[in-house]
Amino acid sequence: MNNKKASSAVIYVTIIIIFSKLLGFIKQMITAHFYGATIETDLISISEGLITNIDYLLVQILTTAFVPTYIHSKKNNDNKDKRFVANTILVFLSVSVLISTLIFFTAPLISKILAPTYTDIYLVKLSYYIKIVSPTLNALVIAALFNSLLKGNESFVPGELISVIHSIIPILLIFILGKLCGPDTLVYSFILYAVISLVFLALYSKKYWNLKFSHPFKDENVIKLLHMTGPLLLGYSIVFINQQVDKIIVSGLGDGVVTAMGYASVLSNFICTFIGSVSGVLFVYITKRIAENKHDDAADFLINSTGQMITVVLPILVLTVFNSKDIVTVVFGRGKFDDDAIETCSYALIGYGLMFIPYVFREIFSRFQYGYGDSKHPMINSSIGIVFNIIASIVLSKFIGVLGVTIATSLSVLICGVLNIYSSLKINRMIKLISLRKLLVPWLLGGALCALFSFVGNKILADINVFIRLFIIVFFSMLFYFIINYKIIMNMIKTVLSKKAISNKNR
């Protein structure tokens, strides 16, 4: 298996991510303009967040356990692939139906848990929103299974296109129904997005599955999948609990704070989604190397990928932290999104921005372990980080508000990333972290210059238009970062282009 496929996949995924996130920004800009950051948008954010967080929990478990099981099954020339997929659909649909039904009937209680400081009027409305969106969980989970199936067959683009759909639908509905239905339009668009995603991925992956079920617990591949699922369920359940604790803490910090933090999350997710999506691509190719017993190749692939990801993400981290207010102002600062919302959102973005480099280590090294079928150690590492996160969020929020909550998140990701590196070294001793040492000087010098340009630029250009100021700072920061890291970046570009050229030649 050649690296050219991985390079091409990363290119296509990156292009779609950039396009989808630009659409996402447009969506959030339109939403902020029409609805601002109010108690009603908070209620919708909390209700949708409950479903998306549970969906994230099930999807991460499903993707992480399904992809390596499916790949090893194909590698072993197992002819029961479609039966395995059908049985997996049956198992996870049963789970999602059970959970969504439970959510529907316990919505009033869930509302009180998620927003204990809200009045009875708002709790009733929150309960109503939770009931409406709860059935979407079923569509989202099965759509994720089809996406995992496509990834197992090295088809990464369709799953990324879902994020494009996620942005286009609310944009259209806001202009069509926005004035008539108000913020409820956001709820309707979420439901429509879930249905369309399921239909799209089901049709696209149809050649890899059918609905010929057998007894799922007599399917050896399902049993293997479930063995990995146990530790993953515990680990991601703690992630879910942590997300809900953060929402509870932030809901007590004032009206609109939940929404403002959500907008900051949208901005930070531009980078986190890129890291996670690229890591998902790398996961498939690392797993294939492991399945072929090419452990030294897997280790080299891991380190090279990590170095390249950090080189790309580092200047973005620095520019986000030092220019958070200008970024929020440019993207959301119009209409009903007032100065208070901008300030709250910018503080939250600073804390999230600190997470980018640790997120690289956490995602890539956790997936490296999953490639070996080890879901236990990533679960333990994640649990340690999240317990710290919950404690730190409670403590820091009392002193620095929403900034403390997001800083706690970044610190927990750092702890998890370091522990994942340690666990990966125990699995494969061919990993050579020392190879990254040669990159430290250009990284540190380039990052320092980005910070300097940001600090000085914000002082000197304080009185000019915010968009122009931000453009000048970003342009010159990235220019000098590129000059300092010229050799590293050019090697990355040459590697990608050469492998793409080879790929085209082979066709």
Secondary structure per residue as TSV (DSSP state, phi and psi in degrees):
chain	resnum	aa	ss	phi	psi
A	1	M	-	360.0	120.4
A	2	N	-	-90.0	155.7
A	3	N	H	-70.2	-18.1
A	4	K	H	-60.8	-34.3
A	5	K	H	-65.6	-42.5
A	6	A	H	-63.9	-41.4
A	7	S	H	-62.7	-46.0
A	8	S	H	-63.1	-42.6
A	9	A	H	-61.4	-42.2
A	10	V	H	-63.7	-40.1
A	11	I	H	-60.5	-51.1
A	12	Y	H	-63.5	-42.7
A	13	V	H	-63.0	-42.0
A	14	T	H	-62.5	-43.3
A	15	I	H	-60.7	-44.9
A	16	I	H	-67.8	-39.0
A	17	I	H	-61.0	-46.2
A	18	I	H	-60.4	-46.2
A	19	F	H	-63.3	-44.9
A	20	S	H	-66.7	-37.2
A	21	K	H	-72.1	-33.7
A	22	L	H	-62.6	-42.7
A	23	L	H	-62.2	-38.7
A	24	G	H	-62.1	-40.4
A	25	F	H	-64.1	-41.8
A	26	I	H	-61.4	-43.2
A	27	K	H	-58.5	-48.2
A	28	Q	H	-67.7	-35.4
A	29	M	H	-63.1	-44.0
A	30	I	H	-65.8	-42.7
A	31	T	H	-63.1	-44.2
A	32	A	H	-63.7	-38.3
A	33	H	H	-66.5	-42.8
A	34	F	H	-77.5	-37.9
A	35	Y	H	-122.7	-13.1
A	36	G	-	62.3	-150.2
A	37	A	S	-125.1	98.6
A	38	T	-	-127.9	177.5
A	39	I	H	-64.4	-33.6
A	40	E	H	-69.6	-41.0
A	41	T	H	-68.5	-29.9
A	42	D	H	-61.8	-45.4
A	43	L	H	-60.6	-44.0
A	44	I	H	-66.1	-41.1
A	45	S	H	-62.3	-41.2
A	46	I	H	-67.4	-42.5
A	47	S	H	-67.0	-46.8
A	48	E	H	-67.1	-36.7
A	49	G	H	-61.5	-36.9
A	50	L	H	-59.3	-47.7
A	51	I	H	-69.1	-45.7
A	52	T	H	-66.3	-31.8
A	53	N	H	-71.0	-40.9
A	54	I	H	-66.4	-40.8
A	55	D	H	-59.9	-43.9
A	56	Y	H	-59.2	-42.6
A	57	L	H	-58.5	-52.4
A	58	L	H	-69.5	-38.1
A	59	V	H	-67.0	-43.7
A	60	Q	H	-63.6	-40.9
A	61	I	H	-62.2	-47.5
A	62	L	H	-63.0	-50.9
A	63	T	H	-62.5	-46.7
A	64	T	H	-65.6	-38.3
A	65	A	H	-85.5	-35.5
A	66	F	H	-73.4	-46.8
A	67	V	H	-59.2	-52.3
A	68	P	H	-65.0	-36.0
A	69	T	H	-63.4	-43.6
A	70	Y	H	-65.8	-43.3
A	71	I	H	-65.0	-45.4
A	72	H	H	-64.5	-35.0
A	73	S	H	-63.6	-45.1
A	74	K	H	-66.9	-37.2
A	75	K	H	-64.2	-33.4
A	76	N	T	-85.2	12.0
A	77	N	T	57.2	37.0
A	78	D	-	-75.7	124.4
A	79	N	S	-90.6	11.2
A	80	K	-	-104.1	25.1
A	81	D	H	-58.3	-49.1
A	82	K	H	-67.4	-35.9
A	83	R	H	-65.2	-39.3
A	84	F	H	-61.4	-44.1
A	85	V	H	-63.0	-45.0
A	86	A	H	-60.9	-43.4
A	87	N	H	-66.2	-35.5
A	88	T	H	-66.6	-40.2
A	89	I	H	-57.3	-45.8
A	90	L	H	-60.8	-45.1
A	91	V	H	-65.3	-49.3
A	92	F	H	-76.7	-29.3
A	93	L	H	-66.6	-39.1
A	94	S	H	-61.5	-42.6
A	95	V	H	-65.0	-46.1
A	96	S	H	-66.8	-37.8
A	97	V	H	-62.9	-42.5
A	98	L	H	-61.8	-45.9
A	99	I	H	-67.7	-45.6
A	100	S	H	-63.9	-36.7
A	101	T	H	-66.1	-42.3
A	102	L	H	-62.7	-41.6
A	103	I	H	-62.2	-43.4
A	104	F	H	-59.1	-47.0
A	105	F	H	-81.9	-15.9
A	106	T	T	-110.1	16.8
A	107	A	H	-54.4	-42.3
A	108	P	H	-60.6	-42.0
A	109	L	H	-67.4	-42.2
A	110	I	H	-60.9	-39.2
A	111	S	H	-59.6	-43.8
A	112	K	H	-65.3	-33.7
A	113	I	H	-72.6	-42.2
A	114	L	H	-75.1	-30.6
A	115	A	-	-137.2	68.5
A	116	P	T	-66.0	-17.5
A	117	T	T	-92.2	-4.6
A	118	Y	S	-79.6	153.2
A	119	T	-	-74.9	167.4
A	120	D	H	-60.2	-36.4
A	121	I	H	-61.4	-45.8
A	122	Y	H	-70.9	-33.6
A	123	L	H	-65.5	-37.3
A	124	V	H	-63.8	-42.9
A	125	K	H	-68.5	-39.1
A	126	L	H	-61.9	-41.9
A	127	S	H	-60.7	-39.8
A	128	Y	H	-62.3	-45.2
A	129	Y	H	-64.2	-40.5
A	130	I	H	-62.0	-41.9
A	131	K	H	-63.4	-40.3
A	132	I	H	-64.8	-42.8
A	133	V	H	-88.2	-11.8
A	134	S	T	-58.7	-39.3
A	135	P	T	-64.7	-20.8
A	136	T	H	-63.9	-20.6
A	137	L	H	-56.5	-39.7
A	138	N	H	-62.7	-45.4
A	139	A	H	-65.0	-41.4
A	140	L	H	-66.3	-39.5
A	141	V	H	-67.7	-46.5
A	142	I	H	-68.6	-35.1
A	143	A	H	-60.2	-39.2
A	144	A	H	-64.8	-35.5
A	145	L	H	-64.4	-44.9
A	146	F	H	-62.3	-36.9
A	147	N	H	-64.7	-42.4
A	148	S	H	-62.9	-38.5
A	149	L	H	-62.7	-42.1
A	150	L	H	-64.4	-41.4
A	151	K	H	-62.2	-40.1
A	152	G	H	-62.6	-19.9
A	153	N	T	-105.9	21.0
A	154	E	T	61.5	32.1
A	155	S	-	-113.0	99.2
A	156	F	-	-101.3	-21.9
A	157	V	H	-66.6	-46.0
A	158	P	H	-56.3	-41.9
A	159	G	H	-63.8	-34.6
A	160	E	H	-73.3	-28.2
A	161	L	H	-65.1	-20.8
A	162	I	H	-60.0	-36.7
A	163	S	H	-66.6	-28.4
A	164	V	H	-66.1	-44.7
A	165	I	H	-60.1	-39.3
A	166	H	H	-60.7	-28.2
A	167	S	H	-91.6	-39.3
A	168	I	H	-65.7	-41.7
A	169	I	H	-60.4	-51.7
A	170	P	H	-64.7	-32.8
A	171	I	H	-60.1	-47.7
A	172	L	H	-65.0	-45.4
A	173	L	H	-68.3	-33.1
A	174	I	H	-62.6	-41.5
A	175	F	H	-74.1	-29.3
A	176	I	H	-84.7	-45.3
A	177	L	H	-115.6	-3.2
A	178	G	H	-51.6	-48.8
A	179	K	H	-74.7	-33.6
A	180	L	H	-73.8	-43.3
A	181	C	H	-104.6	-9.6
A	182	G	T	64.1	-150.4
A	183	P	T	-59.8	-20.8
A	184	D	H	-59.5	-20.3
A	185	T	H	-56.1	-34.8
A	186	L	H	-64.7	-35.2
A	187	V	H	-68.5	-44.9
A	188	Y	H	-63.6	-38.5
A	189	S	H	-67.6	-33.4
A	190	F	H	-65.8	-42.0
A	191	I	H	-64.3	-45.7
A	192	L	H	-63.6	-39.1
A	193	Y	H	-59.7	-42.6
A	194	A	H	-63.1	-43.2
A	195	V	H	-67.2	-47.0
A	196	I	H	-64.0	-40.0
A	197	S	H	-60.1	-44.4
A	198	L	H	-61.8	-48.9
A	199	V	H	-63.2	-44.2
A	200	F	H	-61.6	-50.2
A	201	L	H	-71.9	-32.3
A	202	A	H	-63.1	-44.9
A	203	L	H	-69.0	-39.3
A	204	Y	H	-68.3	-33.1
A	205	S	T	-98.4	8.7
A	206	K	G	-55.8	-33.3
A	207	K	G	-71.0	-11.3
A	208	Y	G	-101.2	-1.2
A	209	W	-	-147.1	160.1
A	210	N	-	-146.2	178.0
A	211	L	-	-109.2	37.0
A	212	K	-	-89.3	94.7
A	213	F	-	-83.1	156.1
A	214	S	-	-132.5	-175.0
A	215	H	-	-67.4	112.3
A	216	P	G	-59.8	-31.0
A	217	F	G	-84.8	2.9
A	218	K	G	-104.8	2.0
A	219	D	-	-91.0	115.5
A	220	E	H	-63.0	-30.7
A	221	N	H	-71.6	-36.2
A	222	V	H	-64.0	-39.5
A	223	I	H	-63.0	-43.0
A	224	K	H	-60.6	-43.2
A	225	L	H	-61.1	-44.3
A	226	L	H	-66.9	-31.2
A	227	H	H	-64.2	-37.6
A	228	M	H	-74.1	-27.8
A	229	T	H	-66.8	-34.6
A	230	G	H	-53.5	-60.5
A	231	P	H	-61.8	-36.3
A	232	L	H	-63.7	-40.7
A	233	L	H	-60.7	-44.8
A	234	L	H	-64.0	-46.0
A	235	G	H	-63.1	-48.8
A	236	Y	H	-75.3	-23.3
A	237	S	H	-64.9	-37.7
A	238	I	H	-67.7	-35.3
A	239	V	H	-60.2	-45.6
A	240	F	H	-60.6	-46.2
A	241	I	H	-59.5	-42.0
A	242	N	H	-62.5	-42.3
A	243	Q	H	-62.7	-40.1
A	244	Q	H	-70.0	-37.0
A	245	V	H	-62.2	-42.2
A	246	D	H	-59.7	-42.7
A	247	K	H	-63.2	-40.2
A	248	I	H	-63.8	-44.5
A	249	I	H	-62.0	-48.6
A	250	V	H	-69.0	-32.2
A	251	S	H	-63.2	-20.8
A	252	G	T	-91.4	3.7
A	253	L	T	-94.6	-1.2
A	254	G	-	130.1	161.3
A	255	D	T	-65.5	136.5
A	256	G	T	85.4	-8.4
A	257	V	H	-70.0	-38.4
A	258	V	H	-60.1	-44.5
A	259	T	H	-65.3	-44.3
A	260	A	H	-61.4	-42.3
A	261	M	H	-65.5	-34.4
A	262	G	H	-63.5	-39.6
A	263	Y	H	-65.8	-38.5
A	264	A	H	-63.5	-37.7
A	265	S	H	-64.0	-37.8
A	266	V	H	-60.2	-43.8
A	267	L	H	-65.0	-46.9
A	268	S	H	-67.8	-30.7
A	269	N	H	-67.1	-17.5
A	270	F	H	-57.4	-43.6
A	271	I	H	-82.3	-43.8
A	272	C	H	-63.3	-37.1
A	273	T	H	-66.0	-41.0
A	274	F	H	-59.6	-47.6
A	275	I	H	-63.0	-46.2
A	276	G	H	-65.6	-40.9
A	277	S	H	-68.1	-44.5
A	278	V	H	-64.4	-40.1
A	279	S	H	-62.6	-35.3
A	280	G	H	-64.5	-37.8
A	281	V	H	-65.5	-47.8
A	282	L	H	-61.2	-35.1
A	283	F	H	-56.2	-43.3
A	284	V	H	-63.3	-44.8
A	285	Y	H	-75.9	-32.6
A	286	I	H	-64.7	-43.8
A	287	T	H	-61.5	-38.5
A	288	K	H	-65.1	-39.3
A	289	R	H	-63.4	-41.5
A	290	I	H	-65.6	-42.3
A	291	A	H	-61.9	-27.7
A	292	E	T	-92.4	7.7
A	293	N	T	62.6	28.6
A	294	K	-	-96.4	69.0
A	295	H	H	-71.4	-34.0
A	296	D	H	-68.5	-39.4
A	297	D	H	-64.9	-39.8
A	298	A	H	-62.7	-40.7
A	299	A	H	-66.2	-44.3
A	300	D	H	-64.3	-41.7
A	301	F	H	-59.8	-41.0
A	302	L	H	-61.0	-50.2
A	303	I	H	-68.1	-43.9
A	304	N	H	-61.2	-41.8
A	305	S	H	-65.5	-40.8
A	306	T	H	-62.6	-45.8
A	307	G	H	-60.9	-42.3
A	308	Q	H	-66.4	-40.7
A	309	M	H	-64.7	-42.6
A	310	I	H	-64.8	-40.5
A	311	T	H	-58.3	-38.8
A	312	V	H	-75.0	-40.0
A	313	V	H	-84.3	-29.2
A	314	L	H	-54.4	-52.8
A	315	P	H	-63.4	-29.9
A	316	I	H	-66.8	-39.8
A	317	L	H	-58.5	-50.8
A	318	V	H	-63.6	-46.0
A	319	L	H	-66.0	-34.9
A	320	T	H	-65.4	-45.6
A	321	V	H	-66.7	-42.2
A	322	F	H	-84.7	-14.9
A	323	N	T	-128.1	28.6
A	324	S	H	-59.6	-42.2
A	325	K	H	-67.0	-41.0
A	326	D	H	-66.2	-38.6
A	327	I	H	-62.2	-47.6
A	328	V	H	-63.8	-41.0
A	329	T	H	-62.7	-45.3
A	330	V	H	-64.7	-41.4
A	331	V	H	-81.4	-44.6
A	332	F	H	-117.0	-12.3
A	333	G	-	-75.2	69.6
A	334	R	S	-158.6	167.3
A	335	G	T	60.7	-130.2
A	336	K	T	-84.6	-1.3
A	337	F	-	-84.9	91.3
A	338	D	-	-83.8	-174.5
A	339	D	H	-62.8	-38.0
A	340	D	H	-63.7	-42.0
A	341	A	H	-65.3	-39.3
A	342	I	H	-62.3	-45.3
A	343	E	H	-64.3	-45.3
A	344	T	H	-61.7	-45.1
A	345	C	H	-64.0	-39.8
A	346	S	H	-67.5	-37.2
A	347	Y	H	-63.4	-43.7
A	348	A	H	-62.9	-38.0
A	349	L	H	-66.8	-34.2
A	350	I	H	-58.9	-48.1
A	351	G	H	-63.4	-42.2
A	352	Y	H	-66.2	-37.4
A	353	G	H	-60.2	-33.0
A	354	L	T	-64.5	-12.4
A	355	M	T	-83.2	-17.3
A	356	F	H	-59.0	-50.4
A	357	I	H	-67.0	-48.3
A	358	P	H	-56.0	-33.4
A	359	Y	H	-63.9	-35.1
A	360	V	H	-59.5	-50.0
A	361	F	H	-63.5	-42.8
A	362	R	H	-62.7	-47.5
A	363	E	H	-70.8	-48.6
A	364	I	H	-68.1	-44.4
A	365	F	H	-75.8	-27.0
A	366	S	H	-68.9	-41.2
A	367	R	H	-68.3	-31.4
A	368	F	H	-59.1	-42.3
A	369	Q	H	-68.4	-38.5
A	370	Y	H	-62.8	-32.4
A	371	G	H	-60.9	-27.4
A	372	Y	T	-90.8	5.0
A	373	G	T	78.6	13.7
A	374	D	-	-97.0	101.7
A	375	S	-	-103.5	-8.1
A	376	K	H	-71.1	-51.5
A	377	H	H	-68.5	-42.1
A	378	P	H	-58.3	-35.9
A	379	M	H	-63.8	-46.5
A	380	I	H	-62.1	-45.0
A	381	N	H	-62.4	-42.9
A	382	S	H	-64.3	-39.8
A	383	S	H	-63.7	-41.6
A	384	I	H	-62.2	-45.5
A	385	G	H	-63.2	-38.5
A	386	I	H	-74.9	-38.0
A	387	V	H	-58.7	-42.6
A	388	F	H	-61.4	-42.1
A	389	N	H	-60.1	-46.5
A	390	I	H	-61.2	-47.0
A	391	I	H	-63.8	-46.5
A	392	A	H	-65.1	-37.4
A	393	S	H	-62.1	-44.7
A	394	I	H	-62.2	-44.4
A	395	V	H	-71.6	-51.4
A	396	L	H	-69.1	-31.2
A	397	S	H	-63.5	-26.7
A	398	K	H	-71.3	-23.3
A	399	F	H	-104.4	-40.7
A	400	I	H	-128.7	21.0
A	401	G	H	59.9	-134.9
A	402	V	H	-65.5	-28.7
A	403	L	H	-60.6	-38.9
A	404	G	H	-64.5	-36.9
A	405	V	H	-65.0	-44.4
A	406	T	H	-76.2	-31.6
A	407	I	H	-64.9	-40.4
A	408	A	H	-59.7	-39.1
A	409	T	H	-61.0	-45.5
A	410	S	H	-65.5	-39.9
A	411	L	H	-65.4	-37.5
A	412	S	H	-67.6	-37.1
A	413	V	H	-64.8	-38.9
A	414	L	H	-60.9	-47.0
A	415	I	H	-60.4	-45.4
A	416	C	H	-63.7	-41.2
A	417	G	H	-61.7	-44.5
A	418	V	H	-63.2	-43.4
A	419	L	H	-65.8	-35.5
A	420	N	H	-66.4	-37.1
A	421	I	H	-61.8	-46.2
A	422	Y	H	-60.8	-44.1
A	423	S	H	-65.8	-38.1
A	424	S	H	-66.5	-37.6
A	425	L	H	-63.2	-31.0
A	426	K	H	-73.6	-31.1
A	427	I	H	-76.9	-44.2
A	428	N	-	-133.4	105.0
A	429	R	T	-79.9	2.8
A	430	M	T	-85.0	-5.8
A	431	I	-	-68.6	126.3
A	432	K	-	-115.2	87.1
A	433	L	G	-62.9	-25.9
A	434	I	G	-61.5	-19.9
A	435	S	G	-64.7	-23.1
A	436	L	G	-80.0	-12.4
A	437	R	G	-61.1	-35.1
A	438	K	G	-67.9	-15.2
A	439	L	G	-92.4	-10.1
A	440	L	H	-62.8	-44.5
A	441	V	H	-63.4	-52.3
A	442	P	H	-63.3	-32.8
A	443	W	H	-62.7	-51.2
A	444	L	H	-65.8	-42.6
A	445	L	H	-66.7	-43.9
A	446	G	H	-65.0	-41.8
A	447	G	H	-64.1	-39.8
A	448	A	H	-63.9	-39.7
A	449	L	H	-67.1	-38.2
A	450	C	H	-60.3	-42.6
A	451	A	H	-65.0	-42.3
A	452	L	H	-64.5	-47.2
A	453	F	H	-59.7	-39.5
A	454	S	H	-66.1	-46.2
A	455	F	H	-65.0	-50.7
A	456	V	H	-67.7	-41.7
A	457	G	H	-61.1	-41.2
A	458	N	H	-67.0	-27.3
A	459	K	H	-78.9	-50.0
A	460	I	H	-71.4	-38.0
A	461	L	T	-101.0	24.0
A	462	A	T	-60.3	-28.7
A	463	D	T	-96.1	-0.4
A	464	I	S	-96.4	172.3
A	465	N	-	-54.3	136.1
A	466	V	H	-62.3	-37.3
A	467	F	H	-65.6	-44.7
A	468	I	H	-64.2	-42.9
A	469	R	H	-59.8	-47.2
A	470	L	H	-64.3	-40.5
A	471	F	H	-62.5	-44.9
A	472	I	H	-62.5	-45.4
A	473	I	H	-63.3	-46.6
A	474	V	H	-66.0	-42.9
A	475	F	H	-60.1	-52.1
A	476	F	H	-72.4	-33.3
A	477	S	H	-63.0	-48.0
A	478	M	H	-68.3	-34.3
A	479	L	H	-60.9	-50.5
A	480	F	H	-71.9	-31.5
A	481	Y	H	-63.7	-40.9
A	482	F	H	-64.8	-41.7
A	483	I	H	-61.3	-44.5
A	484	I	H	-69.5	-37.6
A	485	N	T	-101.5	27.1
A	486	Y	H	-55.2	-49.0
A	487	K	H	-64.1	-42.6
A	488	I	H	-63.4	-48.3
A	489	I	H	-67.0	-42.0
A	490	M	H	-65.1	-36.8
A	491	N	H	-63.1	-39.4
A	492	M	H	-61.9	-46.7
A	493	I	H	-64.8	-43.9
A	494	K	H	-63.2	-38.5
A	495	T	H	-63.0	-46.6
A	496	V	H	-64.9	-46.0
A	497	L	H	-66.7	-39.5
A	498	S	H	-65.3	-41.1
A	499	K	H	-71.2	-31.9
A	500	K	H	-69.7	-37.0
A	501	A	H	-65.2	-41.9
A	502	I	H	-61.6	-42.1
A	503	S	H	-62.1	-43.7
A	504	N	H	-66.5	-37.2
A	505	K	H	-64.0	-42.2
A	506	N	H	-65.5	-27.7
A	507	R	-	-68.0	360.0
